[in-house]
Amino acid sequence: MAEDIKFSDDELKQISDIRTAYAEITNRFGQIQLTKYNIQKQEEQAEIDFESVKVKEQEVLKGIT
């Protein structure tokens, strides 16, 4: 049977700190992905709006000339 491994309080604290750091970094990556997604959606909407304005511009120019 394998011997039990005992950790000191300091070692347990270090392990806990590392786990917390990984959890925080994982959360930040998730936030970054959501931000990227929102920016992508905003960009798509801006492209749609741009195309709409171009069509209106062409209609106005046809009416003027």
C-alpha positions as CSV (number, residue, x, y, z in Angstrom):
1,M,0.0,0.0,0.0
2,A,1.3,3.5,-0.9
3,E,2.2,5.8,1.8
4,D,0.0,8.8,2.5
5,I,1.5,12.1,1.3
6,K,1.2,14.9,3.8
7,F,1.3,18.5,2.9
8,S,2.3,21.4,5.1
9,D,-0.1,24.3,5.6
10,D,2.2,26.4,3.5
11,E,2.1,23.8,0.7
12,L,-1.6,23.6,0.9
13,K,-1.9,27.4,0.7
14,Q,0.4,27.5,-2.4
15,I,-1.7,24.8,-4.1
16,S,-4.9,26.6,-3.3
17,D,-3.4,29.9,-4.6
18,I,-2.4,28.1,-7.9
19,R,-5.9,26.7,-8.3
20,T,-7.5,30.1,-7.6
21,A,-5.1,31.7,-10.2
22,Y,-6.1,29.1,-12.8
23,A,-9.8,29.6,-12.1
24,E,-9.4,33.4,-12.5
25,I,-7.5,33.0,-15.7
26,T,-10.1,30.6,-17.1
27,N,-12.8,33.2,-16.2
28,R,-10.8,35.9,-18.0
29,F,-10.5,33.8,-21.1
30,G,-14.3,33.3,-21.0
31,Q,-14.9,37.0,-20.7
32,I,-12.5,37.7,-23.6
33,Q,-14.4,35.2,-25.8
34,L,-17.7,36.9,-24.9
35,T,-16.2,40.3,-25.7
36,K,-15.0,39.0,-29.1
37,Y,-18.4,37.5,-29.8
38,N,-20.1,40.8,-29.0
39,I,-17.6,42.8,-31.1
40,Q,-18.2,40.4,-34.0
41,K,-21.9,40.9,-33.8
42,Q,-21.5,44.7,-33.6
43,E,-19.2,44.5,-36.7
44,E,-21.8,42.4,-38.6
45,Q,-24.5,44.9,-37.7
46,A,-22.2,47.8,-38.8
47,E,-21.7,46.1,-42.2
48,I,-25.4,45.7,-42.6
49,D,-26.0,49.3,-41.7
50,F,-23.3,50.4,-44.1
51,E,-24.8,48.5,-47.0
52,S,-28.2,50.0,-46.2
53,V,-26.8,53.5,-46.3
54,K,-25.0,52.8,-49.6
55,V,-28.4,51.6,-51.1
56,K,-30.1,54.8,-49.8
57,E,-27.3,56.9,-51.2
58,Q,-27.7,55.2,-54.7
59,E,-31.4,55.8,-54.6
60,V,-31.0,59.5,-53.7
61,L,-28.3,59.9,-56.4
62,K,-30.6,58.3,-59.0
63,G,-33.4,60.7,-58.0
64,I,-31.2,63.8,-58.2
65,T,-29.7,63.0,-61.6
